[in-house]
Amino acid sequence: MLRIKELCKAKGLKLQDLGARMGMPQPTVSVLANGKLKPSYDTLLKLAAALDVRVGELFDDWTDGEIVCPHCGGRISVEVKKGGE
């Protein structure tokens, strides 16, 4: 499950604000935040950028360097490189 609501609350954002940052309508963001729509990879990137977090931090079960795929439930290793390294 994604931590959209938790991250928005921590950053003082409403879902409408998040949608504006992402260029996405608030109802769509709400559906994502409520777990009723599985995000594409591009949407995950937009969410992470809009919330100023790493993609992995969007997930409930984030452990540094690993996430669980919301589609298949498999574990995925994540390596974050800064500045196009």
Secondary structure as GFF3:
##gff-version 3
##sequence-region A 1 85
A	DSSP	alpha_helix	4	11	.	.	.	ID=ss1
A	DSSP	alpha_helix	15	22	.	.	.	ID=ss2
A	DSSP	alpha_helix	26	33	.	.	.	ID=ss3
A	DSSP	alpha_helix	41	51	.	.	.	ID=ss4
A	DSSP	three_ten_helix	55	58	.	.	.	ID=ss5
A	DSSP	beta_strand	66	68	.	.	.	ID=ss6
A	DSSP	beta_strand	75	77	.	.	.	ID=ss7
###
